[in-house]
Amino acid sequence: MTTWEYLTTPLLIHNTAAILNNWGKQGWELVQVVQGPEGGLVAYFKRAVSADGAGNAAGLAAAEQASRQFEGGAA
């Protein structure tokens, strides 16, 4: 059975294609885009976790990096 990891990230309207392409290159599949609680768009992604679980650490690191970028911190 496939095990999945998930990621949510805000989509900035002026940079949507670049954001989506960046996550796609890292193996993330876009599942859904919804309006966030404060009015912006939020993208939901998923990707399969490798049998050794290595993808999980990479996914967490990617999510942390995205969070810092959204908050205006250094990447």
C-alpha positions in Angstrom: 0.0 0.0 0.0 1.3 3.5 -0.9 2.0 5.8 2.0 1.7 9.5 1.4 3.2 12.7 2.9 1.4 16.0 2.5 2.4 19.6 2.2 0.4 22.8 2.3 1.8 26.1 1.1 0.3 29.6 0.3 0.2 30.6 -3.3 1.3 34.1 -4.1 -0.8 35.4 -7.0 2.1 37.1 -8.8 4.3 33.9 -8.6 1.8 31.0 -8.8 3.4 29.2 -11.8 6.9 29.3 -10.3 5.7 28.0 -6.9 3.8 25.2 -8.5 6.6 24.2 -10.8 9.1 24.3 -7.9 7.1 21.8 -5.9 6.4 19.7 -9.0 10.2 19.4 -9.6 10.6 18.1 -6.1 8.0 15.3 -6.8 5.0 16.9 -5.2 1.6 16.4 -6.9 -0.9 19.2 -6.6 -4.1 17.9 -5.1 -6.2 21.0 -4.5 -6.2 24.8 -4.3 -8.6 26.4 -1.8 -9.1 29.9 -0.4 -7.3 30.2 2.9 -8.8 31.6 6.2 -7.4 35.1 5.5 -8.4 35.2 1.9 -5.3 34.0 0.1 -4.9 30.8 -1.9 -3.5 27.6 -0.3 -2.2 24.7 -2.3 -2.3 21.1 -1.0 0.2 18.7 -2.3 1.0 15.0 -1.8 3.8 12.6 -2.8 4.6 9.0 -2.1 6.9 8.2 0.8 9.8 5.9 0.0 9.9 2.5 1.7 12.9 3.7 3.8 11.0 6.8 5.0 13.7 9.1 3.6 11.1 11.2 1.8 9.5 12.3 5.1 12.5 14.2 6.3 12.9 15.9 2.9 9.2 16.8 2.9 9.5 18.3 6.4 12.5 20.3 5.3 10.8 21.6 2.2 7.7 22.6 4.2 9.9 24.5 6.7 11.7 26.3 3.8 8.3 27.3 2.2 7.1 28.6 5.6 10.2 30.8 6.0 9.8 32.2 2.5 6.1 33.0 3.0 6.9 34.8 6.3 9.5 36.9 4.5 12.5 35.2 6.2 15.7 33.9 4.5 15.4 30.8 2.4 
